[in-house]
Amino acid sequence: MVNVSRDEITGGSLVRSLLFLAAPLVMQNFVQVAQQVVDTFWVGRLGENAVAAVGVNFPVIALIFSVTMVVNTGTQVVVSQRAGGDDDAGGRKMAFHGVTLALFLGISCAILMAVGAETIIGLLLSGEGVTALATTYLATYMFGFPFAMTSDAIESAFVGWGDSRAALYINVTAVLVNIGLDPFLILGWGPFAEMGVRGAALATAVGYAAGLLLGLGMILRGRDGLTFTDRAVGFDVAEYREILEVGVPSGAQHAVSQLVRILIIALVSAVGGAAALAAYTIGARVASVAFIPAQGLAGAAQSIVGQNLGANNPGRARRTTWLGAGVAAVGLTFAGVVQWFVPELLAGLFVADVSPVALKMTVDYLKILVLSYWAIGAWYLFNAGFNGARRTKVSMVAGLLKYWAIRLPIAAVGVFWLGYEVYAVFWAVTISNVVSTVGVGLYYYYTTNDGMLQRAAEKATASAE
């Protein structure tokens, strides 16, 4: 697979560096979504209630993964800046602290969520059948959360170091194990008992464990100089504090967005029932596939921005963000055109026996979503530009405004005052995507013209001395 060196990241072709570092991340995101698609496919054989039960867990699990975002962002950004400043020993040390922090937080979150699964799901749903299935899925899924969080921290360290291939290998392993186990555990193929949604969650947990084993093997053996040396191993409070300082705003942004999604799920369930929940779930799954290139570009851009600021190249960091935003916006526009013309086909790929009502809602939602695809692409890249400069608080505020000041109010007004029912939610998603991206793009233009990246470079180089 094509690789890109640290010298190329900080001084070679910017297009080549961005695309080559992003390529494994795009592939990684594809395999992650493939896992979700396959899970939804097999669970779809169990009926709409099972699909809705798994769907209601998406934002809940994503909210839990806000803790993972704290460690991932902090680890990736600091490792990238230290690597860009040729502080390899400091980068290895930060990687070790990121992995150990992830393990501790992962175990703590898993225990709390497994115990409180019934209460959490009960706050969102009222239908007894769907509620019981959703609770079972969440409680089982949490067994794999410590594995997921720790392997994600290893991946983030490698990506910050400039080795995005390692993250791809870890994810491919996890997904292949998950996909291979799905039909056996969900439907009871072969010698296995049919476990339904519990089997789907268990297959995912085992996959995470397999990915973690590979990740630990790679970082202990060492890849491209990133390994746990004697100097890297230790428990330095200042290192943990630096991860949290950089990562907490990013995790908070993720958390507030997922809280709104949870409220949206409850709203969709209240006004549209299982059919609307299925439509919303399918729409989210299709969109997650379309967003993959932008997410990969954002992950690459975040590392490239961090390394160039560590190397005192603020102008190159700025160009990375704008180039990535343009590529992502154009790419997602083309994806949206495809989605506009074949929404029924896309819906059928997820749930074969969806009801006519749910199918119509799904088709309408998919067409509404495409109107904001260009904005979603640029949104990821602008946030990456701020995050790579350690300005994660900006991304946090932008997320707060997007979800709490725009999306939720529009959805609530449309449902309760204008009577548009679930379609108010669909339009709220698209409108909030467009308005927030225009706003954060203008702010990035203003702050970079005001010297934000130069100050970030000075801070990064000073901390490496």
C-alpha positions as CSV (number, residue, x, y, z in Angstrom):
1,M,0.0,0.0,0.0
2,V,1.2,3.5,-0.8
3,N,2.9,5.3,2.1
4,V,3.8,8.9,2.9
5,S,6.9,9.9,4.9
6,R,7.1,12.6,7.6
7,D,9.3,14.7,5.3
8,E,6.6,14.6,2.6
9,I,3.9,15.6,5.1
10,T,5.8,18.7,6.2
11,G,7.6,19.6,2.9
12,G,6.5,17.6,-0.1
13,S,3.4,17.6,-2.3
14,L,0.4,18.6,-0.1
15,V,-2.1,16.9,-2.4
16,R,-0.1,13.6,-2.3
17,S,0.3,13.7,1.5
18,L,-3.4,14.4,2.1
19,L,-4.7,11.8,-0.3
20,F,-2.2,9.1,0.6
21,L,-2.6,9.5,4.4
22,A,-6.4,9.7,3.9
23,A,-6.6,6.6,1.7
24,P,-6.2,4.0,4.5
25,L,-8.5,6.1,6.7
26,V,-11.2,6.1,4.0
27,M,-10.8,2.4,3.6
28,Q,-11.0,2.0,7.4
29,N,-14.2,4.0,7.6
30,F,-15.6,1.9,4.8
31,V,-15.0,-1.3,6.7
32,Q,-16.5,0.2,9.8
33,V,-19.6,1.1,7.9
34,A,-19.6,-2.3,6.3
35,Q,-19.8,-3.7,9.8
36,Q,-22.9,-1.6,10.5
37,V,-24.5,-2.4,7.2
38,V,-24.0,-6.1,7.7
39,D,-25.3,-5.9,11.2
40,T,-28.4,-4.1,10.0
41,F,-28.8,-6.6,7.1
42,W,-28.8,-9.6,9.4
43,V,-30.9,-7.9,12.1
44,G,-33.3,-6.9,9.4
45,R,-34.1,-10.6,9.0
46,L,-35.6,-10.4,12.4
47,G,-38.1,-7.6,11.5
48,E,-38.7,-3.9,12.0
49,N,-38.8,-4.0,15.8
50,A,-35.3,-5.5,15.8
51,V,-34.0,-2.8,13.4
52,A,-35.6,-0.1,15.5
53,A,-34.1,-1.6,18.7
54,V,-30.6,-1.5,17.2
55,G,-31.2,1.9,15.6
56,V,-32.2,3.5,18.9
57,N,-28.8,2.4,20.3
58,F,-26.8,4.2,17.6
59,P,-26.9,7.6,19.2
60,V,-26.7,6.1,22.7
61,I,-23.5,4.2,21.8
62,A,-22.2,7.3,19.9
63,L,-22.7,9.3,23.0
64,I,-20.7,6.8,25.0
65,F,-17.9,7.0,22.4
66,S,-17.6,10.7,23.2
67,V,-15.3,9.5,25.9
68,T,-13.2,7.8,23.3
69,M,-13.1,11.0,21.2
70,V,-11.5,12.8,24.2
71,V,-8.6,10.3,24.2
72,N,-8.4,9.9,20.4
73,T,-8.2,13.6,19.6
74,G,-5.8,14.4,22.4
75,T,-3.5,11.6,21.5
76,Q,-3.6,12.1,17.7
77,V,-3.0,15.9,17.9
78,V,-0.2,15.9,20.4
79,V,1.5,12.9,18.9
80,S,1.3,14.6,15.4
81,Q,2.8,17.9,16.7
82,R,5.6,16.1,18.5
83,A,6.4,14.0,15.5
84,G,6.4,17.1,13.3
85,G,8.8,18.7,15.6
86,D,11.1,15.6,15.6
87,D,10.3,14.8,19.2
88,D,10.0,11.1,18.7
89,A,10.6,10.2,22.3
90,G,7.8,12.6,23.4
91,G,5.5,11.2,20.7
92,R,6.0,7.6,22.0
93,K,5.4,8.8,25.6
94,M,2.2,10.4,24.6
95,A,1.1,7.3,22.8
96,F,1.6,5.2,25.9
97,H,-0.4,7.6,28.1
98,G,-3.2,7.7,25.5
99,V,-3.5,3.9,25.5
100,T,-3.5,3.5,29.2
101,L,-6.0,6.3,29.7
102,A,-8.3,4.7,27.2
103,L,-8.1,1.3,28.9
104,F,-9.1,2.8,32.3
105,L,-11.9,5.0,31.0
106,G,-13.2,2.1,28.8
107,I,-13.6,-0.3,31.7
108,S,-15.2,2.4,33.8
109,C,-17.8,3.4,31.2
110,A,-18.6,-0.3,30.4
111,I,-19.5,-1.1,34.0
112,L,-21.7,2.0,34.4
113,M,-23.5,1.6,31.1
114,A,-24.1,-2.2,31.4
115,V,-25.7,-1.6,34.8
116,G,-27.8,1.3,33.7
117,A,-28.8,-0.1,30.3
118,E,-32.5,-0.7,31.2
119,T,-32.9,2.8,32.7
120,I,-31.3,4.5,29.7
121,I,-33.4,2.8,27.1
122,G,-36.5,3.2,29.2
123,L,-36.0,7.0,28.9
124,L,-36.2,6.9,25.1
125,L,-38.8,4.3,24.3
126,S,-42.2,3.2,25.6
127,G,-43.0,0.2,23.5
128,E,-42.3,-3.0,25.5
129,G,-41.1,-5.1,22.6
130,V,-38.6,-2.6,21.2
131,T,-37.5,-1.5,24.6
132,A,-36.6,-5.0,25.8
133,L,-34.6,-5.7,22.6
134,A,-32.8,-2.4,22.8
135,T,-31.8,-3.0,26.4
136,T,-30.4,-6.4,25.6
137,Y,-28.4,-5.0,22.7
138,L,-26.9,-2.2,24.8
139,A,-26.0,-4.3,27.8
140,T,-24.3,-6.9,25.6
141,Y,-22.5,-4.3,23.5
142,M,-20.8,-2.8,26.5
143,F,-18.7,-5.9,27.1
144,G,-16.6,-4.9,24.1
145,F,-16.3,-1.2,24.8
146,P,-13.0,-1.4,26.7
147,F,-11.5,-3.3,23.7
148,A,-12.9,-0.7,21.3
149,M,-11.7,2.3,23.2
150,T,-8.1,1.0,23.8
151,S,-7.7,-0.1,20.1
152,D,-9.0,3.3,19.0
153,A,-6.3,5.0,21.1
154,I,-3.6,2.9,19.5
155,E,-5.0,3.8,16.0
156,S,-5.0,7.5,16.9
157,A,-1.3,7.3,18.0
158,F,-0.4,5.7,14.7
159,V,-2.3,8.2,12.6
160,G,-0.8,11.1,14.5
161,W,2.6,9.5,13.8
162,G,1.8,9.5,10.1
163,D,1.0,5.7,9.8
164,S,-2.6,5.5,8.9
165,R,-2.2,1.9,7.5
166,A,-1.9,0.5,11.0
167,A,-5.3,1.9,11.9
168,L,-6.7,0.2,8.8
169,Y,-5.3,-3.2,9.7
170,I,-6.8,-3.0,13.1
171,N,-10.2,-2.1,11.8
172,V,-10.2,-4.7,9.1
173,T,-9.5,-7.4,11.6
174,A,-12.2,-6.3,13.9
175,V,-14.8,-6.0,11.1
176,L,-14.0,-9.3,9.5
177,V,-14.4,-11.1,12.8
178,N,-17.7,-9.2,13.4
179,I,-19.1,-9.9,10.0
180,G,-18.0,-13.6,10.1
181,L,-19.8,-14.1,13.4
182,D,-23.0,-12.2,12.6
183,P,-25.1,-14.9,10.9
184,F,-24.0,-17.6,13.4
185,L,-24.8,-15.6,16.5
186,I,-27.8,-13.6,15.2
187,L,-29.7,-16.3,13.4
188,G,-28.1,-19.4,15.0
189,W,-26.3,-20.9,12.0
190,G,-24.4,-24.1,12.6
191,P,-23.9,-25.2,16.2
192,F,-24.8,-21.8,17.7
193,A,-28.1,-20.9,19.3
194,E,-30.1,-18.0,17.8
195,M,-29.4,-15.0,19.9
196,G,-31.0,-12.2,17.8
197,V,-29.9,-8.7,18.7
198,R,-27.8,-10.0,21.6
199,G,-25.8,-12.0,19.0
200,A,-25.3,-8.8,16.9
201,A,-23.8,-7.0,19.9
202,L,-21.7,-10.0,20.9
203,A,-20.2,-10.4,17.5
204,T,-19.2,-6.7,17.6
205,A,-17.6,-7.1,21.0
206,V,-15.5,-10.1,19.9
207,G,-14.5,-8.2,16.8
208,Y,-13.2,-5.3,18.9
209,A,-11.2,-7.8,21.0
210,A,-9.5,-9.2,17.9
211,G,-8.7,-5.7,16.6
212,L,-7.1,-4.8,20.0
213,L,-4.9,-7.9,20.0
214,L,-3.5,-6.9,16.6
215,G,-3.0,-3.3,17.6
216,L,-1.2,-4.2,20.8
217,G,1.0,-6.6,18.8
218,M,1.9,-3.9,16.3
219,I,2.8,-1.2,18.8
220,L,4.7,-3.5,21.1
221,R,6.7,-4.8,18.2
222,G,7.0,-1.3,16.7
223,R,6.1,0.3,13.4
224,D,8.1,3.1,11.7
225,G,9.6,4.0,15.1
226,L,6.4,4.1,17.1
227,T,6.7,1.6,20.0
228,F,6.6,1.6,23.8
229,T,10.3,2.1,24.8
230,D,11.5,2.2,28.4
231,R,11.4,6.0,28.3
232,A,7.8,5.9,27.0
233,V,6.4,3.7,29.7
234,G,5.3,5.6,32.8
235,F,2.4,7.4,34.4
236,D,3.0,11.1,34.1
237,V,0.1,13.3,35.3
238,A,1.2,16.1,33.0
239,E,0.9,13.8,29.9
240,Y,-2.6,12.8,30.9
241,R,-3.5,16.4,31.5
242,E,-2.3,17.4,28.1
243,I,-4.5,14.7,26.4
244,L,-7.5,15.9,28.3
245,E,-6.9,19.6,27.6
246,V,-6.8,19.0,23.9
247,G,-9.4,16.2,23.8
248,V,-12.2,17.2,26.2
249,P,-13.6,19.9,24.0
250,S,-13.7,17.5,21.1
251,G,-15.4,14.9,23.2
252,A,-17.8,17.5,24.5
253,Q,-18.7,18.5,21.0
254,H,-19.4,14.8,20.1
255,A,-21.4,14.4,23.3
256,V,-23.7,17.4,22.8
257,S,-24.4,16.3,19.2
258,Q,-25.3,12.8,20.3
259,L,-27.5,14.1,23.1
260,V,-29.5,16.0,20.4
261,R,-29.6,12.8,18.3
262,I,-31.0,10.9,21.2
263,L,-33.7,13.6,21.7
264,I,-34.4,13.4,18.0
265,I,-34.8,9.6,18.2
266,A,-37.3,10.0,21.0
267,L,-39.1,12.7,19.0
268,V,-39.2,10.4,15.9
269,S,-40.4,7.5,18.0
270,A,-43.2,9.6,19.5
271,V,-44.6,11.1,16.3
272,G,-43.9,8.2,13.8
273,G,-43.5,5.0,15.7
274,A,-41.4,2.0,14.5
275,A,-41.8,2.9,10.8
276,A,-40.3,6.3,11.3
277,L,-37.6,4.9,13.5
278,A,-36.7,2.4,10.8
279,A,-36.6,5.2,8.2
280,Y,-34.4,7.4,10.4
281,T,-32.1,4.5,11.0
282,I,-31.8,3.6,7.4
283,G,-31.2,7.2,6.4
284,A,-28.4,7.5,9.0
285,R,-26.8,4.3,7.7
286,V,-26.8,5.4,4.1
287,A,-25.5,8.9,5.1
288,S,-22.7,7.2,7.1
289,V,-21.5,5.5,4.0
290,A,-21.6,8.7,1.9
291,F,-19.6,10.6,4.6
292,I,-16.7,8.1,4.6
293,P,-14.4,10.0,2.2
294,A,-14.9,13.3,4.1
295,Q,-14.2,11.6,7.5
296,G,-11.0,10.0,6.1
297,L,-9.8,13.3,4.7
298,A,-10.5,15.0,8.0
299,G,-8.5,12.4,9.9
300,A,-5.6,12.9,7.5
301,A,-5.9,16.7,7.6
302,Q,-5.9,16.7,11.4
303,S,-2.5,14.9,11.5
304,I,-1.1,16.9,8.6
305,V,-2.1,20.2,10.2
306,G,-0.6,19.1,13.5
307,Q,2.7,17.9,12.0
308,N,3.1,21.1,10.0
309,L,2.4,23.3,13.0
310,G,5.0,21.2,14.9
311,A,7.4,21.9,12.1
312,N,6.5,25.6,12.1
313,N,4.7,25.6,8.8
314,P,1.4,27.5,9.5
315,G,0.8,28.5,5.9
316,R,0.9,24.8,4.8
317,A,-1.4,23.9,7.6
318,R,-4.0,26.4,6.4
319,R,-3.7,25.2,2.8
320,T,-4.4,21.7,4.0
321,T,-7.7,22.6,5.5
322,W,-9.0,24.6,2.5
323,L,-7.8,21.9,0.0
324,G,-9.5,19.2,2.0
325,A,-12.7,21.1,2.4
326,G,-13.0,21.7,-1.3
327,V,-12.3,18.0,-2.2
328,A,-14.8,16.8,0.5
329,A,-17.5,19.2,-0.6
330,V,-17.2,18.2,-4.3
331,G,-17.0,14.5,-3.5
332,L,-20.1,14.4,-1.4
333,T,-22.0,16.4,-3.9
334,F,-21.4,13.6,-6.4
335,A,-22.4,11.0,-3.8
336,G,-25.6,13.0,-3.2
337,V,-26.5,13.0,-6.9
338,V,-26.4,9.2,-6.9
339,Q,-28.4,8.9,-3.8
340,W,-31.1,11.3,-5.2
341,F,-31.8,8.9,-8.1
342,V,-31.7,5.5,-6.4
343,P,-33.2,6.0,-2.9
344,E,-35.5,2.9,-3.1
345,L,-32.5,0.7,-4.0
346,L,-30.5,2.0,-1.1
347,A,-33.3,1.5,1.4
348,G,-33.9,-2.0,0.2
349,L,-30.2,-2.9,0.8
350,F,-30.8,-2.4,4.5
351,V,-34.2,-3.9,5.3
352,A,-35.7,-6.3,2.7
353,D,-39.2,-6.4,4.2
354,V,-39.7,-2.8,5.2
355,S,-43.3,-1.7,5.3
356,P,-44.7,0.7,2.5
357,V,-45.0,3.5,5.1
358,A,-41.4,3.1,6.3
359,L,-40.2,2.9,2.7
360,K,-41.8,6.1,1.7
361,M,-40.4,7.9,4.7
362,T,-37.0,6.5,4.0
363,V,-37.0,7.6,0.4
364,D,-38.1,11.1,1.3
365,Y,-35.5,11.4,4.1
366,L,-32.7,10.3,1.7
367,K,-33.6,13.0,-0.8
368,I,-33.8,15.7,1.8
369,L,-30.4,14.6,3.2
370,V,-28.5,15.0,-0.1
371,L,-29.2,18.7,-0.2
372,S,-26.7,19.2,2.6
373,Y,-24.0,16.6,1.7
374,W,-21.6,19.3,0.4
375,A,-21.8,21.1,3.7
376,I,-21.1,17.9,5.7
377,G,-18.0,17.4,3.8
378,A,-16.6,20.8,4.4
379,W,-17.8,20.7,8.1
380,Y,-15.5,17.8,8.8
381,L,-12.5,19.5,7.3
382,F,-12.9,22.9,9.0
383,N,-13.2,21.1,12.4
384,A,-10.0,19.1,11.5
385,G,-8.3,22.4,10.8
386,F,-9.2,23.8,14.2
387,N,-8.5,20.5,16.0
388,G,-5.0,20.1,14.5
389,A,-4.2,23.6,15.8
390,R,-5.4,22.5,19.3
391,R,-8.4,24.9,18.9
392,T,-10.8,22.1,19.8
393,K,-12.9,24.5,21.8
394,V,-13.9,26.1,18.6
395,S,-15.2,22.8,17.2
396,M,-17.1,22.3,20.5
397,V,-18.9,25.6,20.3
398,A,-19.7,25.1,16.6
399,G,-21.2,21.7,17.5
400,L,-23.2,23.2,20.3
401,L,-24.7,25.8,18.0
402,K,-25.3,23.3,15.2
403,Y,-27.3,20.9,17.3
404,W,-28.8,22.8,20.1
405,A,-29.3,26.3,18.6
406,I,-30.3,25.1,15.1
407,R,-31.3,21.5,14.6
408,L,-33.3,20.8,17.8
409,P,-35.3,24.0,17.8
410,I,-36.2,23.6,14.1
411,A,-37.3,20.0,14.7
412,A,-39.4,20.9,17.8
413,V,-41.1,23.9,16.1
414,G,-41.8,21.9,13.0
415,V,-43.3,19.0,14.9
416,F,-45.3,20.7,17.7
417,W,-46.2,24.1,16.1
418,L,-46.3,23.6,12.4
419,G,-47.6,20.0,12.3
420,Y,-45.0,18.6,9.9
421,E,-44.5,15.6,12.1
422,V,-41.4,13.5,11.3
423,Y,-40.6,15.5,8.2
424,A,-39.8,18.5,10.4
425,V,-37.0,16.4,11.9
426,F,-35.7,15.4,8.4
427,W,-35.5,19.1,7.3
428,A,-34.0,20.2,10.6
429,V,-31.0,17.9,9.9
430,T,-30.3,19.3,6.5
431,I,-30.8,23.0,7.4
432,S,-28.5,22.7,10.5
433,N,-25.8,21.1,8.3
434,V,-25.8,23.9,5.8
435,V,-26.1,26.9,8.2
436,S,-23.4,25.6,10.6
437,T,-20.9,24.8,7.9
438,V,-21.2,28.3,6.4
439,G,-20.7,29.8,9.8
440,V,-17.6,27.7,10.8
441,G,-16.1,28.2,7.4
442,L,-16.3,32.0,7.7
443,Y,-14.9,31.8,11.2
444,Y,-11.9,29.7,10.0
445,Y,-11.2,32.3,7.3
446,Y,-11.3,35.1,9.8
447,T,-9.2,33.5,12.5
448,T,-6.5,32.3,10.1
449,N,-6.2,35.7,8.6
450,D,-5.8,37.0,12.2
451,G,-2.8,34.8,12.9
452,M,-4.4,31.9,14.7
453,L,-2.2,29.2,13.0
454,Q,1.0,31.2,13.5
455,R,0.3,31.4,17.2
456,A,-0.5,27.7,17.3
457,A,2.8,26.9,15.5
458,E,4.7,29.0,18.1
459,K,3.1,27.1,20.9
460,A,3.7,23.7,19.3
461,T,7.4,24.4,18.6
462,A,7.9,25.9,22.1
463,S,6.5,22.8,23.8
464,A,8.8,20.5,21.8
465,E,11.9,22.4,22.9
